Amino acid sequence: MNSKKKILIALGACALLVLWFLIPKQTKENNASAHASRALFKVKTQVAKEQKIQPFVLFNGVTVPSLRVALHPQSGGTVRKILVPEGKIVERKVKLIDLSKGSKKQNVIDKEAALEKAKIYHEGYSKLFEKGYISKANLLTARSDVKKAEYNLHLAKVSLSDRAIYAPFKGSVSEYLVKVGDTMNYQGPSQAICGYFIQLDPLEVEIHANQKQIPFMHEGLKADIIFDTGEVIHSALNFVKPETNKQTQKYRMTMLFSNPDNRFQAGVSVKVRVFYDQQEAVSVPQSAISYDADHLLIGVKILGANGTVSFKPIKIIHIEGDVFWIQGVSKGEKIIIQGGDFVRDGEKVTD
């Protein structure tokens, strides 16, 4: 009996000894496995999927006349009547201002004398040319002077009968610079201005693009003109100036829209939504956007098939709130959208 007890005690001691060796070894393996698992940082990813989008940019704009010209008298005189009030729409060739005839006979006499002088010179040059003293070019110049003098005399005679200022096209007078009784001393068509005439149908909208926006702008791009009332009018860019304004360093762009009866006036502030050309892009949340290690390039972090993080430069096409539309990522790539700020290029992570 004592022998059996001794055997049982010996077996129990051996079992305890075996367990003593096994238990610590198993714990170390578990700890190593747990440590390896904790070493892989977990991130959230999104599979890149390209979509067709038509991004837009919003501009501040203002309505302006599609045409604006200065009104010039064809001869001097006193303002007798202003026949059309400012702002009233009139057809082309409607009389706007009536001028008194004044004394314009002297102008006709002067032009007649100038014509006679030109004829005398031409006659003399003809004789000199026949004798070979001057070239044919000199003779032709003298003949041209006669033609000019004849035309100037014609204008002087017309000015005696036509003593009014007419609408150059369908539109309205935006501003008169004269009043009844004012005398206009005619010294040339560019020196005497009695008012400004504008066209508001079609009406023009003017906007300005900066140097980052201008590469995407061209004539024909669709645009929405948005008024404060909420009314939206569809249009398109019809002009993009090829050089900047020296003061603002911006590029002037315009569009037109129909404005019958001058429903909209010039000088109204509007918003303009200009749509870029349609293109392929990938949408990601703002949290996916990051910089490279040198903080020089903007991009996203990609989780490769082997679980390694890599930085990829991108081009931002459009931003809508917290959503960024980007190019530069291949279809099917895993973009890190959460946790990217805590991992580095080349690091292994899991999603």
Stockholm file with secondary structure:
# STOCKHOLM 1.0

chainA/1-351         MNSKKKILIALGACALLVLWFLIPKQTKENNASAHASRALFKVKTQVAKEQKIQPFVLFNGVTVPSLRVALHPQSGGTVRKILVPEGKIVERKVKLIDLSKGSKKQNVIDKEAALEKAKIYHEGYSKLFEKGYISKANLLTARSDVKKAEYNLHLAKVSLSDRAIYAPFKGSVSEYLVKVGDTMNYQGPSQAICGYFIQLDPLEVEIHANQKQIPFMHEGLKADIIFDTGEVIHSALNFVKPETNKQTQKYRMTMLFSNPDNRFQAGVSVKVRVFYDQQEAVSVPQSAISYDADHLLIGVKILGANGTVSFKPIKIIHIEGDVFWIQGVSKGEKIIIQGGDFVRDGEKVTD
#=GR chainA/1-351 SS CHHHHHHHHHHHHHHHHHHHHHHHHHHHHHHHHHHHHHHSEECEEEECCEEEECCEEEEEEEEEEEEEEEECCSSCEEEEEECSCTTCCBCTTCEEEEECCCSCHHHHHHHHHHHHHHHHHHHHHHHHHHTTSSCHHHHHHHHHHHHHHHHHHHHHHHHHHCCEEECSSSBEEEEESCCTTCEECCSCTTTCCCEEEEEEEEEEEEEEECTTTGGGCCTTCEEEEECTTSCEEEEEEEEECSSCCTTTCCEEEEEEECCGGGCSCTTCEEEEEEECCCEEEEEEEGGGCEECTTSCSEEEEEECTTSBEEEEECEEEEEETTEEEEESCCTTCEEEEESGGGCCTTCBEEC
#=GC SS_cons         CHHHHHHHHHHHHHHHHHHHHHHHHHHHHHHHHHHHHHHSEECEEEECCEEEECCEEEEEEEEEEEEEEEECCSSCEEEEEECSCTTCCBCTTCEEEEECCCSCHHHHHHHHHHHHHHHHHHHHHHHHHHTTSSCHHHHHHHHHHHHHHHHHHHHHHHHHHCCEEECSSSBEEEEESCCTTCEECCSCTTTCCCEEEEEEEEEEEEEEECTTTGGGCCTTCEEEEECTTSCEEEEEEEEECSSCCTTTCCEEEEEEECCGGGCSCTTCEEEEEEECCCEEEEEEEGGGCEECTTSCSEEEEEECTTSBEEEEECEEEEEETTEEEEESCCTTCEEEEESGGGCCTTCBEEC
//
